[in-house]
């Protein structure tokens, strides 16, 4: 991809949502837009000429003071010669491990290899015809909770010939070990609706804020042409990620225990985004 195009893609619109999670229970957001620019230092850290070459769906989770895990979706594996990719192959997900103190970070990338040496995805769902894209997650009590979107082939003959099959919740018991040695527990997230009239999907972003974890998602109406995608929100006590009975969902007037009651917070959102707390304020940064 030309460098100029990379810069344009990384110069994303950024919004600050003020008071979005006011404890009063009433959602009254104020949205302020601003520009963002790529960080040249971090851009250079991800430049590779062999092995892992690049990926989309970039999510990161800090698991210790000097260790950050990166979760990628579609990933190009191969090498670069004379500024062009050669002998490259795409796998559906990969892992990056960032170690070292601030300013001295190093990155190592992981994906599996078949017996004949062909690169393969790190995460694979039970159905061999499906694949997983890795999205939001967080670290809780020395375990990582990661959400993934399970995908399948569709009848669409074009480049978008895929459809969502469900959302999975993966618990990584030993995130400080090498990704090839991780012990995983996989669960199907029950708060998913995939019908011709409505799509409710969680995992677009995860934010742990104090003792509460927020999981963001999207609400879509496939039957309406060019209908905007909308942001939705769930919350639960942080230690209860796998206790699905503790999840609550944001409505127009408060919180509900039924995910089908969720209402939009923002209209016109990407399928993947991030949300962070702005230090020292009641504002949240959505990228």
C-alpha positions, -999 to +999 in steps of 0.1 A: +000+000+000+014+034-009+028+053+021+005+083+014-026+061+016-014+046+049-012+081+063-047+090+051-061+058+066-044+064+100-056+100+102-089+089+117-116+111+130-116+112+168-146+120+191-148+128+228-179+116+245-185+136+276-204+122+305-214+091+285-216+069+315-229+093+342-239+074+373-273+091+371-281+064+346-292+089+319-271+089+287-264+125+276-234+125+253-217+156+239-195+148+209-165+168+199-145+159+168-108+165+162-080+152+139-054+125+146-020+119+131+001+087+129+030+083+153+062+079+132+081+060+159+054+034+163+048+032+126+085+022+122+083-004+149+057-023+128+076-022+095+088-057+086+104-072+055+099-109+063+075-130+082+047-109+097+042-080+072+011-063+084-025-068+096-058-051+102-081-052+133-054-040+156-063-043+193-039-042+223-041-054+259-016-045+286-010-076+308+020-063+329+041-032+333+064-042+304+042-066+284+014-057+259-004-083+237-015-073+202-044-091+186-046-089+148-072-101+122-064-106+086-026-108+084-001-109+056+029-134+060+057-134+035+086-111+026+093-077+009+117-074-020+124-041-038+095-025-019+069-050-030+053-080-012+064-114-027+056-149-017+029-136+007-001-153+021-030-141+042-041-158+075-071-147+094-054-137+127-021-134+144-006-123+178+020-097+186+039-095+219+054-062+230+080-063+258+104-038+273+102-004+291+087+027+275+108+039+246+127+006+243+098-017+233+104-047+211+078-067+191+076-104+183+049-118+162+032-152+163+012-174+140+010-211+135+026-232+107+012-263+091+033-295+089+045-284+055+055-250+067+024-230+055+014-201+078-019-206+097-041-185+120-034-186+157-070-189+167-093-214+149-130-220+158-144-255+162-160-254+127-130-259+104-149-240+076-151-209+097-125-184+108-121-158+136-113-121+136-099-109+170-115-078+185-118-061+219-106-076+252-091-068+286-070-083+314-088-092+346-071-109+376-041-121+355-063-136+328-072-121+294-107-120+282-109-116+244-139-114+221-137-128+186-160-126+156-166-160+140-170-157+103-182-180+074-184-179+037-215-164+021-231-166-013-219-131-022-195-136-052-176-103-045-148-093-021-173-092+007-183-129+003-184-135+041-210-133+069-208-134+106-216-167+123-214-156+159-194-139+187-170-159+209-155-151+243-121-166+248-104-167+282-066-169+282-055-185+314-017-178+311-012-146+290+023-141+302+035-173+284+043-175+247+011-174+227+018-209+213+016-222+249-017-204+259-044-224+276-078-212+262-114-215+273-139-207+245-175-197+250-202-185+227-213-150+237-251-152+240-258-115+233-258-117+195-286-113+170-280-120+133-312-118+114-324-102+081-339-073+100-314-066+128-277-073+137-266-069+173-229-077+177-206-069+207-169-068+208-160-037+188-143-022+219-138-032+255-130-007+283-122-015+319-130+015+341-125+009+378-146-021+389-168-020+358-161-033+324-178-018+293-182-038+261-192-018+230-208-032+199-228-022+169-265-023+159-274-026+122-305-029+101-294-049+071-328-045+054-324-007+051-301+003+023-272+026+035-286+026+070-259+039+094-242+016+119-249+025+156-229+022+188-243+001+216-230-006+251-230-034+277-215-033+312-209-057+341-187-060+373-152-066+360-147-098+378-178-113+363-169-113+326-180-149+322-211-145+344-234-135+316-263-130+340-245-099+354-244-081+320-266-050+315-273-032+283-277+006+278-312+017+268-326+052+261-335+056+298-311+034+318-299-002+318-317-034+310-308-071+316-321-079+281-296-072+252-324-067+227-334-036+246-302-018+238-304+016+220-278+035+201-254+059+217-238+072+185-251+070+150-225+064+122-198+043+138-172+019+124-175-018+129-143-017+149-132+012+172-116+019+206-128+038+237-105+051+264-110+071+295-095+106+293-073+109+325-086+133+351-120+139+335-154+124+329-147+122+291-142+092+270-121+091+238-135+071+208-112+065+179 
